[in-house]
Amino acid sequence: MKSSSESNSIKKFDLIVIGSGAGLEVAHAAAQTGLKVAIVEKSKMGGTCLNRGCIPSKLLIHSADIVETIRTAHLFGIHVEKYSIDFQKIVQRVNNLIDSDSSDIRNSFDNSENPKLFTSECRFVAEKTLLIGKEKIYSNKILIAAGTRPFIPPIKGLETTNYLTSDQALRLDKQPQVLTIIGGGFIAAELGHYFGSLGTVINIIQKKKSLIPNEDEEISKKFTEIFSTKYNVHLECSPKLVTTKSDKFVVLAKSSESNKTLEIESDQLLLATGRVPNSDTLDLSKTGVDVDENGFIKVDKTLATNVEGIFALGDIIGRYQFRHSANLEAQYVFYNIFNQKKKIQVDYSAMPHAIFSSPQVAGVGHTEQDLKKTSKKGYDKSIYHYIDTAMGKALEDREGFVKLLVSKENRKILGCHIIGSQASILIHEVLVAMKSGDGSIDNISKTVHIHPALSEVISRGAVTI
């Protein structure tokens, strides 16, 4: 029998990684160099992106995209007589794929001592010391990549209702007839498209003047206009009370524009009101790590916290909440953890994003509203519409456009914003141009583009600026 002191002994590692999203890559890379590594993950392996975020949502959205193609087939002389939605099969297909991938990652640790997987919730109990269940582990080097969770706003009555967040909405096995979404950012845009294209009546309650308000103002305005023709969009409205009546959700929302109170009824309620960091679950004060007023872990340009040897990356630091940015950070943090005297600053230049709604939206760099406030030497802009290209006409995309923002001084690309078909793909030409050579718009305008590919909308926008 082990003595009490033996059972309470602290296990020591060369590196501890908290979270199994992008942090998993750092853990494996460190283990392959011969270091003794621990991974702590209380939930499913793979992080938010695989289990509750970008992967399942895009798999589901593809089904919505197919339905939208069927519904617009008449524009191209094709008449579809009848089709039906098997909502449960759509969701089950995605769940099977996601759960299988997550399980495969988990199973790979079954006989692994390095990296060593700990599957319980953890918290700091002393400097660089974690309590996991009844075990304590220590390392002089720690990476915190514990992510975020949905933010629950303080709306009266909400706590007594069985509302959904994006976590539950992606696994909902019964299609709602009417869905109310509180929030107007990218989650509302993507899930509104998913449920709405499959036939659900969508209500959106957005406190700001437009949907996706963080986008370039012209993109946001056009997206709001298009979404408002498809769904019941209530702008400048704040939810004040949530109740239930005969198994229905009832949201009372006050319009700041008309000062009227709206009563919106639905059979499901989805909160898409942003995300908060999981830092509050870790008891970071015990190890001295600082957080900002919103709970995001403070890191410098090398991803180091204020405590030597402790680094953080991904959503929990609040810089960019994308999996591709976390993957970039993982490359830097792996080097910096083990080269602390010659750390390298993360290069976030040309960091893109996309919203997989309908229409799609993609962007990189400055928005025009940013430049109006900060640009001292001036900028030029070009807007080119999809419909003015041959492929735009073929696709019948009459709303889409590309917006380019270029420095007057040196013709460097300051920003690009796209709304329309395949926006998430088209943006990549601009990304390469921004990162390569002198980063000027001439890298695009001097390049021969295939006619009549959709990429001509980029090239023509570049030529006209």
N, C-alpha and C positions, 0 to 999 in steps of 0.2 A: 504494500500500500504506500502511495506517495504521501510525503509529509505535506503539511499546509504550506510551508515555504516553497516547496517544489511546485505545487499546483498553482501558486500565485506568481511564479517566476515570469519574467518578461522575455518574450521571444524577440530577438534582434534581427533586423534585415538591413541590407545595403540600400534598399529603396522601398518605400511604401507608396502605392498608387491608390487613391480613393476614387472609385468610379470606373466603369468598364466600357465607356464610350471611346473617345479619342485617346484617353489615358491608357487604354489597353495596348495600343501600339507602342507607347513608351515602355510599358512593363515588359512586353515581349522582347523589345530591342535590348533592354538592359539585361534581361535574363540570358539572352544569347551571348552576351559578352562575358558571362560567368558570374555576374552579380546575383546575390540572393535577394529575390523580389517577392513582395506580398501585394496582392490585389484585394481590395475590399469592395464588395458589391452586394447590397442588401436586396436588390430587385433582380429582374431578368438581365442576362448578360447582353451587352451591345449598346447600352445607354438609351437615351431618349430617342435619338434618330431612328434606330432600328425598331424599337418597341412601341413608341408612342408619338412619333414625330414624322420626319420627312419620308421614310420608306413606306410605312403603311398608308399614309395619307396619299402619296403619289400613286400607289397601286390602286387604291379606291378611286381616285380621281380619274384614272385612265378609263374605268368603266363609265364614268360620267361623260368623259370626252367622246367615247364611242356613241353613247346615246345622243349627244348633241350633234354628232355627224349624221346620225340617222334622221334626226328631226329637221335638219337643214338640207337633206338630200334633194328635196324638190327644187332647190335653187339650181341644181345641176341636171335637171331633167330626169331625176330618179324618184319614183314614187314607191314608198314602203307602205304596204297595205296594213301590216299589223306587226307589233312586237310587244313583248312583255318584260317586266323587270323581276328577276329573282333576287331580291335584295339579300336574303339570307345566304344565297350561294356566293354572291359578290363578297360579302363580309367573310364568309367561311374560307374562301380561297385565299384571301389576304392573311387571315389569322393563321392558316396552316403554313403559309410561306414564312411569315415572321416568326412564329413559334418554333418552327423547325430550325431556322437559322440561329435563333437565340439558344435553343437547346444544344445545337452542334457546338457552339462556343463553350457553353457550360460543360458539356461532356468531355471536351478536350482537356479539362482540368481534373478529370476524375483520378488519374494516376500521376498527376503532376505535383512535384514538390517545389518546382521552380519554373514559373511563378507559382506561389502558393495562394490559393483562393480562400478568402474568408467571406461567408455569405450572410452575415448578420449586420445589423445596424451598428455604426461605430460613432464614437465621440472621443474628443481629447480629454484626458484626465490629468495630464502633466505635460511638460515641455516635450514635444515630439513623441508623445506616448499616447497610444489609442487603446480604448477599451472596446473589445468586440465580444459581445456575450459576456463570458466570464474570463476571457483571455485578454492579456495585455501584450501589445506589440510596440516595438520602438525602432526608429531609424533616424539617422542624422539627416537623411535626404527624403523628403516627402513631396509628392505631387497631388494636389487637390483638384479633382476634375469631377465634382459631384453634381454638377448641373443645376437645373431649375425645376420648378413645378408651377402649375397654373395658379395665377393670382385670383383670389376670391374677393370681390369687392364688398364693402359693408353696406349692402342693400337690405333694408328692413324686410323681414319675413323670409329672406333667402335661406337662412340656416335651418328652417323647418321644412324645406322642399327638397325633392330628390332631383336636383338639377344635374346637368352634364357638364363636364369640362372636355377638352379635346381628348384627354385620356380615355374617357368612356365613349365618346362619340364615335371614335374610330372602330370600336368593337360592338356598336349597337346592332343587335341582330333583327330588330323590327323597325321597318322604315316608318318614321313619323309622317302623319298626314300634313301637319302644320308644325313648323319649327321656328321658335323665336331665338335669335342670336343677339346677345348683349355684347357689343364691341364692334369695331369697324376696321381692324387691322388685317394683316395677312391671313391669320387663322380664320377670321370671319369670311374673308374673301374666298379662301380655298374650300372650307367646309360648306359655305353657302352654295358654291358651284356644285360640289359633290351631291349634296342632298337635293338641291333645287333642280339640277339636270335630270335626276332620277324621278322627279315628279312631286317632291315635297313642296308645299307652299312655304316660302321663306319670309319671315319678318326680321329686319335688322334694326336694332336700336343703337345709334351712334351719337355720342355726345359732341363730337366735333362737326365741322362744317362739311366734311367730305369723308369718303372712305379712303383707306390706305393713305392717311395724311402725311406720312413720313416720306412718301415718294415725291418726285418732282411735281410741282403744282399743276402743270398741264396734263401730266399722266394721271394724277389723282382726280382731276376734274373730269377727264374723259371716262375713266373707269367708273366713277360715281354715276355719271350720266348713263352709261351702258347698263350697270347693275340695277339702276332705278327703273329701267324699262322691263326688267325681268322679275324683280322682287319688290317687296314692300319695304322700302328704305326710309327710315325715320331719322333725319339728321338733326343735330343740335337738340337731342332729346336725352334726358337723364332718367334712368329708372329709379323710382322712389319706393316702390312697394311690390313685393312678390307674394301672391297667395295662390291657393289651389281651390278649384271649384269643380266638383263632379269629375275628378281625375284629370282636369285640365289646369294648366298653368295660366295665371292671369298676372300680367305685368302692368302696373300703373307707371307711366312715364310722362314727365313734364317737358313740354316743348319750350325752349328758351326763346324761340322766335315768335311763337303765337301766344305763349303763356298758357296754353291749353294743356289739360291732362288727357293723355291717350290711355285707353284700356285695350290691351293686346292679349288675345287668348290663343293658346296653342297646346298641343299635346306633348311637346318636349321643349325644354329650355336649355340652351347652350351658352355657357360663359366663355367668351373669347376676349378677355380683358387684360391680356398680358401674362407675364410670368415673373416669379420671384425666385431668388437664389436659395439653394438648400443650405447655405452657410449656417443658418440658425440651428440646424440639427446637429452640428459638429462640435459645439462648445469651444469655439476657436480661441476664446479668451484664455483658456487653460494653457495654450501653447503660444499666446501672444500675437496671433495674426490679426492685423487690422482689416476692418471692413468699412465701406462708405455708408452714407446715411440710408441707402436703400438695401444694405446687406450684401452688396457685391464685394468680393475680396479685392483689396487694393494690391495691384502689382505694378512694377515698373515696366520699362520698355523691353526688358528681357524676360518678363513673366515671373520675376522674383518678388516674393512678398517682403514685408519688413523684417521677417525672421530669416536669418541666413540658413540656407539649405531647404527652405520650404518654398515651393513654386505652385502656381495655379494656372489653369487654362480653361478655355471653353465658356459655356454660358455663365458659369458662376463668377466670372470676372466682369461680365456685363459690357464687353466691347462689341463684339459681333456675335450674334446668337445663331450661327450657321455651323453645320457639321464641317463644311469645307474650310472655314476659318479655324475651327478647332484642330483639324488635321494639319493645317499649316503651323499652328502653334505647337503641336506635338513634336514636329521636326526640330523647332528651335529649342523647346524645353528639354528635349533629350540631350542635346549638346550642352546647354547651359547648366544643367544639373551637375554634370561631371566635368565642367570646365569653368568653374565659378570665378576664376581670376581673369578670364578672357571671354566673358559672356557676349553674345551677339544680340542686338536689338531685332525684334520681329519686324519684317518688312510687310506691312499691310497694304502697300500700294495696289491700286486696281482690284480692290476686294469687291466682288460682284454679289448680287443676290437675285432671286427670281421668285415670283408668286405664280403658282400653278393653278390659276383660276381660269375663267373664260370671260374676257380675254386674258391671255398671259401677260405678265409684266416682268421686265428685267431692268436692272440698273447698275451703274458703276460710277464712282466718283461723285463730284459735287452736283447738287441740284441747282436749278437756276435761282431759287430763293436764297440758297447759300451764297451764291456768287454776287447777288445783288447787295448782300451785306458785307462781304469780305473781299471781293475782287477790286484791287486798286488800279490794276493796269488794263482792265477791261477784258471783255470776252465777246466772241461772235457765236451765234447759234444758227443751226439749220434744222428744219423740220421737213421730213420727206414721208409722204403717205404711201402705204402699201398699195393702194388702188392705182397709183400712178406708175406701177411696174407691171410687167406682163404676168408674173406669178401672182401678184396681188389680185389682179383681175381674175386669174384662174381660180383662186381660192375664194373669191367674192368677199375679200376682207376690206370693207369700206371704212372701217373705223380706225384701223391700226396705223401707227406712225412711229418713226425713229426720230429722236431729238438728240442732236450732237451739240456739245458746248466746248468751245476751243479758245485757247488763249490768244489774244490779239498780239501779244509780244513775241511769242515763239511758236505759235500754232500747235502747241501741245494739247492733247485731248484732256480736258478738265472733267468731262462727264459725258455719259451716254445713257439715255433712258428710252425704253421701247415698250410699246403696248401693242399687242396683236399676236397673230399666229406665230408659233415657234420662237417667241421672244427669248426664251431661256437658252435657245441654241444660237440665235443670231448674235447675242451679246458677246460671244466668245471671240469673234473676229476683232472686236474693239478691244477686248482684254489683251489679246496678243499684241496689237498695235501699241497699246499703252505701256506694255512691259518690255517691248523690244526696241532696240536702237534708240532713236531720240524721242520716242513716244509721241510723234506728231501725227496729225490727221493725214499728212501726205503719204504715210505708210499704207493707208487704205486707198486714197484717191488714185495713187499710181499703180495699184495692183489690178491686173486684169481679172474681172469677175465673169463667171459663167453666165451666159444669157440663155434662158430666162429664169435663172434660179432666184429664190426669194432674197438671197444675199445682196441682190442689186439695190434693194432699198437702203442698205448701209452705204454702198459705194456711191450712189447718187446723192445721198445726203452729204457724204464727204466731199464730193466734187463741187457742190453748191455753196460751200462755206469758205 
